[in-house]
């Protein structure tokens, strides 16, 4: 039984079905039937998944996993307009005659809107697996008894209520909670006598806004040359390629930066996008037209729920996946990829331990700690550093001035300088650095290995050491200039 019909639930249903299990998926929303992803984009509100209306990056680990484990699904995504974005194409816009290696073939992103992925995936599951998808059914609680061997609650199914008001109890050997970041899992566990579900939670320090555009008919799509985004300290931005000649732009800033909160206004969003060197040509009225309002996502947190406590799961026959288990700053674009990884961890652990729910839960925990937690911890570190940088910018201080008056070095300012004046320009000058960063970004390599590599660190510090010899890399206006642009664009 999979609770939740978002991407995590759909991936779980697919993986479990491919492993030979009989699966029922319950979705609380009454989704209308749509004949195409374009129609779904217009009609599906997805109140339980507001991020579906925002930009998405489908990372290489997800692209490669779908292509390898579900090639029929991959073909259907391409038919719906999704496009692979190989590393080789990206670097040719940055480097002249780049030296590629065989491992570069693994770095392929998938350009596709989130609702297009959901639409294709749902149709694929309904027609290509034995899974049953039921809409407009809300799970209200768990059915459980007490396991004699362990003393833990043993989940045997779920209690539901349909939109019509009909109440039903559904039995299941395994219940998968894919109900998202606002999961009622803690309440469900409390009701069956489980120990308390603990969680780590830390604010991301940003809000972000997304807007979708369509390339005009008979107009050639601009080429992706160089970085597709940038970090100005006070503002992050990026372009996200979609399907059907549609792309989106996302702007992110600190919720405490009052002038920047105005980017939620469509006129101001457009003015800001026009002032950024990476996005300006994409939003030119001769190239593209906006097709949506500006969608805002706020109150963002990095959250990890600890379903294993003191070496034991809180309940047997139950496990959370996707955002219900762990979610992080969406600016990293790791959500859907993490959901895919968790779904196949789940299917493999259940296939190996079909009759041992304790061993299944412990195997899941080991897999999550190995395959997902390093990127979660890395994101928390990045968010803390970004909040500190934003505070320095708001105070009007130089965030890269690392030499103190007493001759000592401010380590945080030094690291900011190395990243901004070493790593960022190195991404344009050194394909080895760009390759390493892209492999970590795409969840192909552990982030802890990035700057620990002596050769890579030496390359970055070499570029940083020449920072005075080149023109500063200008990725957009400084905060003062941007505030003036916002003020002039304000209605």
Phi, psi and omega in degrees: 000119179253122182261107180117127183254024172283191186295325179294317178294320179294318177298318180297317179298319179296310184296315180295321178296318180294341177266010173091013181267151172272121191238138168241130179248130180248123179245129184287332183273150177267088185280128178289149175292134180230140184276347183205162176294332177296317178293320178298321178299327180279329190253332184279115179277323178053060180299329178280355181219067184299336180293346179294342178269011182242174178298148176223144171246117177264104193286168184300325181296324176287312179306311183293323180295316179296316182297324183276313188266339180219065184299331177292321174295319179302316180297322180291325176295317178296322179296328180279359176112356177296149183227133172286141178240091184286151178304323182299323178289321182295318185284335179291339174277353183244320185245145175272123182053059181294142177272106182267156178235161183305325181296342179294339178294343179281341185268089180224115175275166178241118179272116186189141174287152182299316182292329174297316177300312180300315183296312180296317183295317179297313179298321180296315181297319183292326184259343187244358177228173177270003181294144178253123179256123181239125181262165174061036178231118182259133175277125183255349180174179183252151170259128184206154168232191183255127178284123185293323185290322185251341185078006181271156171298137178246110183286132182242359180159198184224155170260139185225161171222125180279164178300334178285350182101350182293133180257139184212145170251130183238124180279149177201145176285328180220131175251126180252118179272105176240039187272008170095184187292338177260030182306140173274023185305318181300318178294315179302316181294319179300321182293336179258013174082024179281161169296162184294137175279112179270153177213151170264139180212129180214131181300144179282337179082015178219160158239160177217156182233141179231146174218139182259143180230156174239132175295132182295153177300144178063020176243134180283136178296131178302149180280151176271095180249122180076195183300143178269006179199185180197164179232110179269005184090295179278346184210134172248147180210157179197155172257137179236117178287142178238204178253170174057038179063026180248140174223169177225158176237136178240135174241137182224140180209172178288136177295345179274354181267091188304313180300325182286340178296344181288350180294353175291341178281133184302319180295319181288320176305314181296318180296320179293315180299325179289341182267356182261132186298330181282323188262344190301318183288336180287327183263007174303133183297342176276352182251315188212160177234142176290139181241002176221169169286185175267120178267133182246141177229122185227184182054044185275138181224151166270122185227135172229122177266137184259092181283342176255125180229128180054039175080007180226149175288157178289336177204156177263154179074022184209141171203138176273148177225168178062215183295339177293337179261312187203129172216155186223178181312119183293349180297338179280344178070025186264356189300307182292322178295318178297322178297318178298313181300315181296321182299317181282330170302316181298309182298319181291317180296323180287324178295326181279337184225056186294334184246011181229085184297333178290312179297323177301311183296320180291324176295320177299315182298318178297318180295318180296317179297327182277317191263341186235321188299323179302322180287327176297312180297321178298320180293321178299317178299316180296319181294321178296316179295322180293322178295319178296319179297317180297320179297321178295317180298316182296327178285351179079020181264162177282114184288348184252004180280094187265349181271115179281164182298330181275006178092349179282171183248132173280110188296325180289318177294324177298315180294322176299320180293319180297318181291314185285321186254000177239297185293313184298309177293331179296332177297335179265340188253336190227110183294334178295318178292315180299318180299314182297317180294319180294326178292322177289315179304321183272012176061033175264340179226149179295128181298338180291343182271350189296290184279357176281345180285118184303318183297317182293313180300321178297321178296316180295315181293329176296317177293319179298322181295341179258020186297332181279348186269354184231161176294140179301139178284115183258109183262004179158175181297155172285174188297319180298316178297320181293321179297324175295319178296321179295318181296319182289336180269352185294136177298000000 
